[in-house]
Amino acid sequence: MALPKILLGDRKIILLSGFQEDSRPGNAVCAVIVDSEDRLHQAVARNPEAVAFGFVAGEWIAAT
């Protein structure tokens, strides 16, 4: 999967890194496991204009 998009509230966010695919056999949809999801929510709240985020050195960073 190349750069998954997830929904956080009413926003669509592109993940540049900090995720893993959960591709179990039999799943019709590929799920994404997000690293430090609570910190991602905080980063999205701090950067309301950003649409893409990456996980760098244990922190979510907005791509500008």
C-alpha positions as CSV (number, residue, x, y, z in Angstrom):
1,M,0.0,0.0,0.0
2,A,1.4,3.4,-0.9
3,L,0.7,6.2,1.5
4,P,-2.6,5.3,3.2
5,K,-5.3,7.9,3.9
6,I,-7.2,7.7,7.2
7,L,-10.1,9.7,8.6
8,L,-9.6,11.6,11.9
9,G,-12.9,13.2,12.8
10,D,-14.0,14.9,9.6
11,R,-10.5,15.2,8.1
12,K,-8.7,12.9,5.7
13,I,-5.0,12.5,6.6
14,I,-2.2,11.1,4.5
15,L,0.3,9.0,6.5
16,L,3.9,9.3,5.1
17,S,5.3,6.9,7.7
18,G,4.5,5.5,11.2
19,F,2.1,2.8,10.1
20,Q,2.0,-0.9,9.4
21,E,-0.3,-2.8,7.1
22,D,-2.5,-5.4,8.8
23,S,-3.1,-7.7,5.8
24,R,-4.5,-10.8,7.3
25,P,-5.8,-13.5,4.9
26,G,-9.5,-13.1,4.2
27,N,-9.7,-9.4,4.8
28,A,-11.4,-7.6,2.0
29,V,-10.0,-4.2,3.1
30,C,-6.4,-3.7,4.2
31,A,-6.3,-2.2,7.7
32,V,-3.6,0.1,8.9
33,I,-2.0,0.0,12.3
34,V,-0.9,3.6,13.4
35,D,2.1,4.1,15.7
36,S,1.2,6.4,18.7
37,E,-2.3,7.2,17.6
38,D,-2.9,9.5,20.5
39,R,0.1,11.6,19.5
40,L,-1.2,11.7,15.9
41,H,-4.4,13.2,17.2
42,Q,-2.4,15.9,19.1
43,A,-0.3,16.7,16.0
44,V,-3.4,17.1,13.9
45,A,-5.0,19.4,16.5
46,R,-1.7,21.5,16.5
47,N,-1.5,21.7,12.7
48,P,-5.1,22.1,11.4
49,E,-3.9,23.1,7.9
50,A,-1.7,20.1,7.3
51,V,-2.9,17.1,5.2
52,A,0.1,14.8,5.6
53,F,2.0,13.6,8.6
54,G,5.1,11.5,9.2
55,F,6.3,9.7,12.3
56,V,10.0,10.8,12.9
57,A,12.0,10.1,16.1
58,G,8.9,9.1,18.1
59,E,6.9,12.3,17.2
60,W,4.3,13.0,14.5
61,I,5.4,15.8,12.3
62,A,3.2,17.8,9.8
63,A,4.5,17.8,6.3
64,T,4.3,21.3,4.9
